[in-house]
Amino acid sequence: MYRYRRLDPNQIIKTLVTLHGRVETRFPKSGLSRVCSELIDVARETEARVNETAKPNLVLRLAIFAVLALGIFMLSKINTIVELKRESENLSGILQGIDSAFNILLLMGGGMIYLSSLEARWKRHSVMRQLHELRSIVHVIDMHQLPKDPSSDHPATVATGGPDNEQRLMSSFELGRYLDYCSELLSLTGKVAALYAQSTQDSIVVDAANDIGQLTNSLSNKIWQKITLVQDREGRDVPLPSESVMYPSAAPLPQSHLSRPESV
């Protein structure tokens, strides 16, 4: 009934698998294909980690109940002592019993607060470590698209996956596709980070996940500026600076070839 109100990790993984197939078909054994494969593994791990984080820590919960039970037991003992002091009309003893009970209440409350916050801090530490990993993946994706500059005189290349890591030149069509794949990868990385945000009410975790989303959006916008430049040059029948080196006699590709691919 509420399937469209939350991100479904299985759908994110399915989309990543589809994207990986497209990247591998277009650029087999390339670095971008390996990054996509790695992100699939991270997304699967994220699903398991989110489910694990949502579960209560039974050890800490039992420790809280133990502190509570011990406090109640100590209060009952002090109450017995106070009753005995009242029978002997020892005012000093009664006051000492009340003071002891008050101290026990403070210690019990402090212990319960510490243990309850400890569970939240442990979970936050684990989630933040995974979010830092996702942030690193974002920068890895950015490093793959960074040298693919259509305005540069340096020709854009992509790895062939050979034993010597040979590079081959890219056409403008391939460059547009490569940049678009990078943009989609960034977007999906942000969605993986959002899985942590939707599973907790911890404001620190939510802010960290949102920061990753904003970072991916910012980098994706820069990528689309490059794609727009590729499309603009194709529309004006002006070859890319690198294309004069790569394909001097190649006919320009149709504008439709560089349109944004179908959503997956």
Number of C-alpha atoms within 10 A of each C-alpha: 4 5 7 7 7 10 14 14 19 12 11 20 20 13 17 23 17 13 22 23 16 15 21 18 11 14 19 17 17 18 17 24 21 15 18 25 18 13 23 23 13 19 24 15 12 20 17 12 15 18 11 12 18 12 8 12 15 10 9 16 14 11 15 20 12 13 17 17 13 14 19 16 12 16 19 13 14 20 16 13 16 21 15 14 18 14 8 11 11 12 12 10 17 20 13 15 21 16 13 15 21 13 12 18 17 13 14 19 16 12 16 20 12 12 17 16 13 13 16 15 13 12 19 17 12 12 23 16 11 18 22 15 13 21 21 13 20 24 15 15 22 20 12 16 22 12 13 21 21 23 14 12 13 14 21 23 18 22 17 17 14 10 6 8 12 11 14 13 18 19 20 26 18 18 23 25 22 21 22 22 24 25 23 19 25 25 20 24 26 23 22 27 27 21 21 26 21 15 15 18 10 15 10 13 23 18 12 20 27 17 16 25 22 14 18 26 16 12 19 21 13 14 23 17 11 21 24 16 17 23 22 13 19 19 15 10 14 13 19 22 17 22 21 13 13 18 16 10 9 11 9 17 14 13 16 9 14 20 15 13 11 5 7 12
